[in-house]
Amino acid sequence: MKRIVFTSILAGFCLVGWARDFNILDFGARFSETVSSTQAIQQAIDRCSASGGGRVVVPSGIFRTGTLILRDDVELHLCRDAVLQGSDCLEDYPFLDVRFQTRFTDKSYYTGRQEILRYRALLFAESVSNVSLSGYGQIDGNGGADVFQLGNDAGSRASLERPVLILMVDCREVQLNQVQLRNSAYWMQCYLACDGVTLNGVKVSNHCNFNNDGIDIDSKNVIVENCEFDSDDDAICLKSHDPDRWCENVVIRNCTVRTNCNGIKLGTGSLGGFRNIRIENILFRAASADRIRLWQRIVDHVEIPNTMLSGLAIENVDGGISENIEAENLHMENVQTPVFIKLGNRMPRAISDAPAALRNIRISNVRATSYSRMCSSITGWPGHPVENVTLMNILISTTGGTPASESPEEVPECEEDYPENRMFGFTLPASSLWARHVKRLVVENAQFVVRNPDGRPEVVLQDVSDATLSCLRNGKGEEAVTKIQ
């Protein structure tokens, strides 16, 4: 009892200056890792919204909860040292009745694929406006609990039983400020068909399960800034689940991304495509932990134990149109492939009969150190080139070490395959940059440092029309070797 009184007093300091605060303790929430406060917290959220909005305050301490439904005009505020801890009982995460429909969720359009959207969540909102999470506390999904160890999406339908930590659908004006998000049983956070999403100063740590992305965005008018992501799966992942809708007007800036998969990835889901994407001032580093991937054991010629797959991956493979993508000031450490750009054709035409396109990409001011023989690549497929790609002010240090006899003479197209940096094999035709099926390519002021003797050219162009190459140098400051086929 003394602890509760003392913590309540501390919580009072968190409330100073706010007239419309709703403290969850006043609704019966209990400090406990075993006793659920779901009902009490939900009552506080409902009362706050019904009263015209305000803050629902989670004071310092640990509060166990299952699914919470966020409402209009509610700010869920976590005081310092406050923890919303997800329940380790699946029954506390009922399947959500999501009303929003897309062509992706309509089974009449859906053939040949196993992926579906996830409709269980710890925090859920649909068709609400002005909803936010704030404060310096934590939301911990408890995703390492035994009940959530249900395998990977790629091999287990049971894996879809796991809840996402945050799922927001068709919402307006969503904000996350400073909160810490940890240990989701699945994706950390997913924003689907929202308009106006802002994340500032959010810290994500997600290493307790399979499919542990840092953030998944299929929305418009989005800003992600000053955030830190440390995840097992893709750190920042943009998706496009519907051919009738773009993921568009997204700014990602001043962030640190750490991952065992891709740092910033557009795709794989790309039915509508991506438009007006701006990425700037990003630090890419290896993840803080790796208990699942262990790439050095699986992928040939990876030099060091902990690496991310691709720093920047732009993948349009499901029939959508992606255009106007800019990235600058990227510093990459511990990557296998610095830049991976792929236009593919894996989606049945029953879902999208529009011509796929990937165009107008500009990447500048990149400093990268890679640790594999899978160089940066830009690839379309025959008759479907990637268009209008510019690379400027690039410094890439690569592993090298490939004898000329091991350089692949022919590389399969793989246009229907899942896109990943290793889809063409563990060794590519160039040591630094390989482009195939590209129309209008500019590479200007690039230096390609190869750390070990290598029999491959620094740059290989195959079926590339209208290429402009200027000031390409090797590690000795000499003109880089370019092979054009």
C-alpha positions as CSV (number, residue, x, y, z in Angstrom):
1,M,0.0,0.0,0.0
2,K,2.8,2.4,0.8
3,R,4.3,1.8,-2.6
4,I,1.0,2.7,-4.3
5,V,0.6,5.9,-2.3
6,F,4.2,7.0,-3.0
7,T,4.0,6.3,-6.7
8,S,0.7,8.1,-6.9
9,I,2.4,11.2,-5.3
10,L,5.2,10.9,-7.9
11,A,2.6,10.6,-10.6
12,G,1.1,13.9,-9.5
13,F,4.3,15.7,-10.6
14,C,3.6,14.3,-14.1
15,L,0.2,16.0,-14.1
16,V,1.1,19.5,-13.3
17,G,-0.4,22.1,-15.7
18,W,-2.9,19.8,-17.3
19,A,-6.6,20.3,-16.7
20,R,-7.9,17.4,-18.6
21,D,-5.8,14.5,-17.3
22,F,-7.3,11.1,-16.6
23,N,-5.0,9.0,-14.4
24,I,-5.5,5.3,-14.9
25,L,-5.1,4.8,-11.1
26,D,-8.4,6.6,-10.6
27,F,-10.1,4.0,-12.8
28,G,-8.8,1.0,-10.9
29,A,-5.5,0.2,-12.6
30,R,-3.1,-1.7,-10.4
31,F,0.7,-1.9,-10.2
32,S,1.3,-5.5,-11.3
33,E,3.0,-7.7,-13.8
34,T,0.4,-10.4,-13.3
35,V,-2.9,-8.7,-12.7
36,S,-4.5,-7.1,-15.7
37,S,-5.4,-3.5,-15.8
38,T,-6.9,-3.6,-19.3
39,Q,-10.5,-2.7,-18.2
40,A,-9.4,0.2,-16.1
41,I,-7.1,1.7,-18.7
42,Q,-9.8,1.3,-21.4
43,Q,-12.3,3.1,-19.1
44,A,-9.9,6.0,-18.8
45,I,-9.5,6.2,-22.5
46,D,-13.2,6.0,-23.2
47,R,-14.0,8.7,-20.5
48,C,-11.2,11.0,-21.8
49,S,-12.6,10.8,-25.4
50,A,-16.2,11.2,-24.3
51,S,-15.3,14.3,-22.3
52,G,-13.8,16.1,-25.3
53,G,-10.3,14.7,-25.2
54,G,-7.2,15.1,-23.1
55,R,-4.4,13.0,-21.6
56,V,-4.7,9.5,-20.2
57,V,-1.8,9.3,-17.8
58,V,0.1,6.1,-17.0
59,P,2.2,6.9,-13.9
60,S,5.5,5.4,-13.0
61,G,5.2,1.6,-12.5
62,I,4.4,-1.6,-14.4
63,F,0.8,-2.1,-15.6
64,R,-0.2,-5.4,-17.4
65,T,-2.7,-5.0,-20.2
66,G,-4.2,-6.7,-23.2
67,T,-5.7,-5.0,-26.2
68,L,-6.6,-1.3,-25.8
69,I,-8.7,0.6,-28.2
70,L,-7.6,4.2,-28.7
71,R,-10.3,6.9,-29.3
72,D,-10.6,10.4,-30.8
73,D,-8.6,13.2,-29.2
74,V,-6.8,11.0,-26.7
75,E,-3.2,11.4,-25.8
76,L,-1.9,8.3,-24.0
77,H,0.9,9.7,-21.8
78,L,3.5,7.5,-20.2
79,C,5.4,9.1,-17.4
80,R,9.1,8.4,-16.9
81,D,9.6,4.8,-15.7
82,A,6.0,3.9,-16.6
83,V,5.6,0.6,-18.4
84,L,2.6,-0.7,-20.2
85,Q,3.4,-4.4,-20.4
86,G,1.6,-6.7,-22.8
87,S,-0.1,-9.8,-21.4
88,D,1.4,-13.2,-22.2
89,C,-2.1,-14.7,-22.8
90,L,-3.3,-14.8,-26.4
91,E,-6.9,-14.6,-25.1
92,D,-6.2,-11.0,-24.0
93,Y,-5.8,-10.1,-27.7
94,P,-9.1,-10.7,-29.4
95,F,-9.2,-10.7,-33.2
96,L,-10.1,-7.1,-34.1
97,D,-13.1,-6.2,-36.3
98,V,-11.4,-4.1,-38.8
99,R,-13.9,-2.3,-41.0
100,F,-11.5,-0.8,-43.5
101,Q,-11.2,-2.8,-46.6
102,T,-8.8,-2.8,-49.5
103,R,-8.4,-4.8,-52.7
104,F,-5.6,-6.6,-50.8
105,T,-8.0,-7.9,-48.2
106,D,-10.6,-9.0,-50.7
107,K,-10.0,-12.7,-51.4
108,S,-11.4,-12.5,-54.9
109,Y,-8.3,-10.5,-55.8
110,Y,-6.0,-12.6,-53.8
111,T,-4.4,-15.7,-55.3
112,G,-1.1,-17.4,-54.9
113,R,0.2,-15.7,-51.7
114,Q,0.0,-16.5,-48.1
115,E,0.5,-13.0,-46.5
116,I,-2.5,-11.4,-44.8
117,L,-2.8,-8.3,-42.6
118,R,-2.5,-8.7,-38.9
119,Y,-5.6,-8.0,-36.9
120,R,-4.5,-8.5,-33.4
121,A,-2.8,-5.7,-31.5
122,L,-1.8,-4.4,-28.1
123,L,-2.8,-0.8,-29.1
124,F,-5.4,-0.4,-31.8
125,A,-7.2,2.5,-33.5
126,E,-9.4,2.7,-36.5
127,S,-11.0,5.8,-38.1
128,V,-10.0,8.1,-35.2
129,S,-8.5,11.5,-35.3
130,N,-6.0,13.3,-33.2
131,V,-4.6,10.3,-31.3
132,S,-1.1,10.3,-29.8
133,L,1.4,8.5,-27.5
134,S,3.8,10.6,-25.5
135,G,6.2,10.6,-22.6
136,Y,9.4,8.9,-21.7
137,G,7.8,5.6,-20.5
138,Q,7.8,2.2,-22.3
139,I,5.3,0.0,-24.1
140,D,6.6,-3.5,-23.8
141,G,4.8,-6.2,-25.9
142,N,6.3,-9.1,-23.9
143,G,6.8,-10.7,-27.2
144,G,9.5,-13.1,-26.0
145,A,6.9,-15.0,-23.9
146,D,6.6,-18.7,-24.8
147,V,3.0,-18.3,-26.0
148,F,4.2,-16.1,-28.8
149,Q,6.9,-18.4,-30.1
150,L,4.9,-19.5,-33.1
151,G,7.5,-19.4,-35.8
152,N,8.1,-17.2,-38.9
153,D,5.6,-15.9,-41.5
154,A,7.6,-17.7,-44.1
155,G,6.9,-21.1,-42.6
156,S,4.0,-21.1,-40.2
157,R,0.4,-20.0,-40.5
158,A,0.3,-20.2,-36.7
159,S,2.6,-17.2,-36.6
160,L,-0.3,-15.0,-37.6
161,E,-1.8,-15.5,-34.2
162,R,0.7,-13.0,-32.7
163,P,-0.4,-9.4,-32.0
164,V,1.3,-6.3,-33.4
165,L,2.2,-3.8,-30.7
166,I,0.5,-0.8,-32.4
167,L,-2.0,-1.1,-35.3
168,M,-3.6,2.1,-36.6
169,V,-6.0,1.9,-39.6
170,D,-7.6,4.8,-41.5
171,C,-6.7,7.4,-38.8
172,R,-6.0,11.1,-39.1
173,E,-3.4,13.1,-37.2
174,V,-1.4,10.4,-35.3
175,Q,1.6,11.4,-33.2
176,L,4.2,9.5,-31.2
177,N,6.6,11.6,-29.2
178,Q,9.6,10.2,-27.2
179,V,8.0,6.9,-26.1
180,Q,10.0,3.7,-26.1
181,L,8.6,0.7,-27.9
182,R,10.0,-2.7,-27.0
183,N,9.6,-6.4,-27.6
184,S,6.6,-6.9,-29.9
185,A,5.4,-10.4,-30.6
186,Y,5.2,-9.4,-34.2
187,W,5.7,-6.2,-36.2
188,M,6.3,-3.3,-33.8
189,Q,3.9,-0.8,-35.3
190,C,1.8,-0.6,-38.5
191,Y,0.1,2.4,-39.9
192,L,-2.4,1.5,-42.7
193,A,-4.2,4.0,-44.8
194,C,-3.6,6.8,-42.3
195,D,-3.2,10.5,-43.2
196,G,-0.9,12.6,-41.1
197,V,1.5,10.4,-39.0
198,T,4.4,12.0,-37.1
199,L,7.0,10.1,-35.0
200,N,9.6,12.2,-33.2
201,G,12.2,10.9,-30.8
202,V,10.7,7.4,-30.6
203,K,13.1,4.6,-29.6
204,V,12.4,1.1,-30.8
205,S,14.0,-2.2,-29.7
206,N,12.6,-5.3,-31.2
207,H,14.7,-8.5,-31.0
208,C,12.5,-11.1,-29.2
209,N,10.7,-12.9,-32.1
210,F,10.4,-13.4,-35.8
211,N,9.1,-10.7,-38.1
212,N,10.3,-8.1,-35.7
213,D,10.1,-5.0,-37.9
214,G,10.8,-1.6,-36.4
215,I,7.9,0.3,-38.2
216,D,5.7,-0.5,-41.2
217,I,4.1,2.4,-43.0
218,D,1.3,2.3,-45.7
219,S,0.0,5.8,-45.3
220,K,0.4,9.4,-46.6
221,N,1.8,12.6,-45.2
222,V,4.2,10.9,-42.8
223,I,7.2,12.3,-40.9
224,V,9.6,10.0,-39.0
225,E,12.4,12.0,-37.4
226,N,15.0,11.9,-34.6
227,C,14.1,8.3,-34.0
228,E,16.2,5.2,-33.1
229,F,15.3,1.8,-34.5
230,D,17.0,-1.5,-33.4
231,S,15.2,-4.5,-34.8
232,D,15.8,-8.0,-36.0
233,D,13.7,-7.6,-39.2
234,D,13.5,-4.5,-41.4
235,A,14.0,-1.4,-39.4
236,I,11.9,1.1,-41.4
237,C,9.6,-0.5,-44.0
238,L,7.2,1.2,-46.3
239,K,4.5,-0.9,-47.8
240,S,1.7,-0.5,-50.3
241,H,-1.1,-3.0,-49.8
242,D,-3.6,-1.7,-52.3
243,P,-3.3,-1.0,-56.1
244,D,-5.8,1.9,-55.7
245,R,-3.6,3.8,-53.2
246,W,-0.1,5.1,-53.0
247,C,2.1,5.2,-49.9
248,E,3.1,8.8,-50.4
249,N,4.5,12.0,-49.1
250,V,6.8,10.4,-46.5
251,V,9.8,12.0,-44.9
252,I,12.4,10.0,-42.9
253,R,15.2,12.1,-41.4
254,N,17.8,12.3,-38.7
255,C,17.4,8.7,-37.6
256,T,19.6,5.8,-36.6
257,V,18.6,2.4,-37.9
258,R,20.1,-0.9,-36.7
259,T,18.9,-4.2,-38.0
260,N,19.7,-7.7,-39.1
261,C,17.7,-7.2,-42.3
262,N,17.2,-4.0,-44.3
263,G,17.7,-0.6,-42.9
264,I,15.2,1.4,-44.9
265,K,13.1,-0.6,-47.3
266,L,10.3,0.3,-49.8
267,G,8.4,-3.0,-50.3
268,T,8.1,-5.8,-50.6
269,G,4.3,-5.1,-50.7
270,S,4.1,-2.6,-53.6
271,L,0.6,-3.0,-55.2
272,G,0.0,0.7,-55.5
273,G,3.6,1.9,-55.2
274,F,5.5,4.7,-53.5
275,R,5.5,8.3,-54.4
276,N,7.3,11.4,-53.1
277,I,9.6,9.7,-50.6
278,R,12.3,11.8,-48.9
279,I,15.1,10.1,-46.8
280,E,17.9,12.2,-45.3
281,N,20.6,12.1,-42.6
282,I,20.4,8.5,-41.7
283,L,23.0,6.4,-39.8
284,F,22.9,2.7,-40.7
285,R,24.5,0.2,-38.2
286,A,24.4,-3.5,-37.4
287,A,21.8,-4.5,-34.8
288,S,22.7,-4.8,-31.2
289,A,21.7,-8.4,-31.1
290,D,21.4,-11.3,-33.6
291,R,19.9,-14.6,-32.3
292,I,18.1,-15.6,-35.5
293,R,19.8,-14.4,-38.7
294,L,23.5,-15.4,-38.3
295,W,24.2,-14.3,-41.9
296,Q,27.9,-15.1,-41.8
297,R,26.9,-18.8,-41.4
298,I,24.3,-18.7,-44.2
299,V,25.6,-16.3,-46.8
300,D,28.9,-17.0,-48.5
301,H,31.7,-14.4,-48.3
302,V,30.3,-12.3,-45.5
303,E,33.3,-10.9,-43.7
304,I,32.0,-10.1,-40.2
305,P,29.4,-11.7,-37.9
306,N,26.8,-9.0,-37.6
307,T,25.6,-7.2,-40.8
308,M,22.4,-5.8,-42.2
309,L,21.3,-7.0,-45.6
310,S,20.8,-3.7,-47.6
311,G,21.1,-0.2,-46.2
312,L,18.6,1.2,-48.6
313,A,16.3,-1.2,-50.5
314,I,13.8,0.1,-53.1
315,E,11.6,-2.8,-54.3
316,N,8.7,-2.4,-56.6
317,V,7.7,-6.0,-57.4
318,D,3.9,-6.2,-57.3
319,G,2.7,-4.1,-60.2
320,G,2.6,-0.7,-58.6
321,I,4.2,2.6,-59.8
322,S,6.9,4.0,-57.7
323,E,8.4,7.4,-58.4
324,N,10.1,10.5,-57.0
325,I,12.3,8.9,-54.4
326,E,15.2,10.9,-52.9
327,A,17.8,9.9,-50.4
328,E,20.8,11.9,-49.2
329,N,23.4,12.0,-46.5
330,L,23.5,8.3,-45.7
331,H,26.2,6.8,-43.6
332,M,26.3,3.0,-43.7
333,E,28.3,0.7,-41.5
334,N,28.2,-3.1,-41.4
335,V,26.1,-3.6,-44.5
336,Q,26.2,-6.4,-47.0
337,T,24.8,-4.3,-49.9
338,P,24.6,-0.5,-49.6
339,V,21.9,0.1,-52.2
340,F,19.5,-2.4,-53.7
341,I,17.0,-1.3,-56.3
342,K,14.7,-3.9,-57.9
343,L,11.8,-3.7,-60.3
344,G,10.1,-7.1,-60.3
345,N,7.0,-9.0,-61.4
346,R,5.9,-11.4,-58.7
347,M,2.3,-10.4,-58.3
348,P,-0.5,-12.1,-60.2
349,R,-2.2,-9.8,-62.7
350,A,-5.6,-10.6,-61.0
351,I,-4.6,-8.2,-58.3
352,S,-2.9,-5.5,-60.4
353,D,-3.1,-5.2,-64.2
354,A,-1.4,-1.8,-64.3
355,P,2.1,-1.7,-65.8
356,A,4.8,-1.8,-63.1
357,A,7.2,1.2,-63.1
358,L,10.1,2.3,-60.9
359,R,11.5,5.7,-61.8
360,N,12.9,9.1,-60.8
361,I,15.3,8.0,-58.0
362,R,18.0,10.3,-56.8
363,I,20.6,9.1,-54.2
364,S,23.4,11.4,-53.1
365,N,26.1,11.8,-50.4
366,V,26.5,8.2,-49.4
367,R,29.4,6.8,-47.3
368,A,29.2,3.0,-47.0
369,T,31.3,0.1,-45.9
370,S,30.1,-3.3,-47.1
371,Y,31.1,-6.8,-46.1
372,S,30.0,-9.1,-48.9
373,R,30.5,-9.8,-52.6
374,M,26.9,-8.6,-53.3
375,C,27.5,-5.1,-54.6
376,S,25.0,-2.3,-54.9
377,S,22.6,-3.1,-57.8
378,I,19.9,-1.5,-59.9
379,T,17.8,-4.1,-61.9
380,G,14.6,-4.3,-63.8
381,W,13.6,-7.2,-66.1
382,P,13.6,-7.4,-69.9
383,G,11.4,-4.8,-71.5
384,H,10.8,-3.2,-68.1
385,P,13.7,-1.0,-67.1
386,V,14.2,1.1,-64.0
387,E,14.1,4.7,-65.2
388,N,15.9,7.9,-64.3
389,V,18.3,6.9,-61.6
390,T,21.0,9.3,-60.3
391,L,23.8,8.5,-58.0
392,M,26.0,11.4,-56.9
393,N,28.8,11.9,-54.4
394,I,29.2,8.2,-53.5
395,L,32.1,6.6,-51.5
396,I,31.7,2.9,-51.1
397,S,34.2,0.5,-49.6
398,T,33.6,-3.1,-50.6
399,T,35.1,-6.5,-49.6
400,G,36.4,-7.6,-53.0
401,G,38.5,-10.8,-53.0
402,T,36.7,-12.4,-56.0
403,P,39.0,-14.1,-58.5
404,A,38.0,-13.5,-62.2
405,S,37.2,-17.2,-62.5
406,E,34.4,-16.8,-59.9
407,S,32.7,-13.8,-61.4
408,P,29.3,-15.0,-62.8
409,E,29.0,-14.8,-66.5
410,E,25.2,-15.0,-66.5
411,V,22.9,-13.9,-63.8
412,P,19.2,-15.2,-63.8
413,E,16.5,-12.5,-64.1
414,C,14.6,-13.7,-61.0
415,E,11.8,-11.1,-61.8
416,E,9.1,-13.3,-60.1
417,D,11.2,-14.0,-57.0
418,Y,11.0,-12.4,-53.6
419,P,13.4,-9.4,-53.8
420,E,16.5,-9.5,-51.6
421,N,20.1,-8.6,-52.1
422,R,21.1,-12.3,-52.4
423,M,18.4,-13.2,-54.9
424,F,20.9,-13.2,-57.8
425,G,23.6,-15.2,-55.9
426,F,26.2,-14.5,-53.3
427,T,28.6,-13.0,-55.9
428,L,27.6,-10.4,-58.5
429,P,29.3,-9.4,-61.8
430,A,30.8,-6.1,-60.4
431,S,32.7,-5.4,-57.2
432,S,30.9,-2.1,-56.5
433,L,27.9,-1.4,-58.8
434,W,25.9,-3.6,-61.1
435,A,23.0,-2.2,-63.3
436,R,20.8,-4.2,-65.6
437,H,17.7,-3.1,-67.5
438,V,18.0,0.5,-66.7
439,K,17.0,3.5,-68.8
440,R,18.8,6.8,-68.1
441,L,21.4,6.3,-65.5
442,V,23.7,9.0,-64.1
443,V,26.6,8.2,-61.8
444,E,28.7,11.2,-60.9
445,N,31.6,11.7,-58.5
446,A,31.8,8.2,-57.2
447,Q,34.8,6.4,-55.5
448,F,34.7,2.6,-55.2
449,V,37.3,1.3,-52.8
450,V,37.9,-2.5,-53.0
451,R,39.8,-3.7,-49.9
452,N,41.1,-7.0,-51.4
453,P,42.3,-7.9,-54.9
454,D,39.3,-8.5,-57.1
455,G,39.0,-9.8,-60.7
456,R,35.7,-8.1,-61.4
457,P,35.3,-4.6,-62.8
458,E,34.1,-1.9,-60.3
459,V,31.1,-1.1,-62.5
460,V,29.1,-3.4,-64.9
461,L,26.3,-2.1,-67.0
462,Q,24.1,-4.6,-68.9
463,D,21.2,-3.4,-71.1
464,V,21.5,0.1,-69.8
465,S,20.5,2.9,-72.2
466,D,21.5,6.5,-72.0
467,A,24.1,6.2,-69.2
468,T,26.2,9.2,-68.1
469,L,29.2,8.3,-66.0
470,S,31.6,11.0,-64.8
471,C,34.4,11.1,-62.3
472,L,34.3,7.4,-61.3
473,R,37.5,6.5,-59.3
474,N,38.9,3.4,-57.6
475,G,40.6,3.3,-54.2
476,K,43.9,4.5,-55.7
477,G,42.2,7.6,-57.3
478,E,42.5,6.1,-60.7
479,E,39.6,5.8,-63.2
480,A,37.3,2.9,-62.1
481,V,37.0,0.0,-64.5
482,T,33.6,0.0,-66.2
483,K,32.3,-2.9,-68.3
484,I,29.3,-2.1,-70.6
485,Q,27.4,-5.0,-72.2
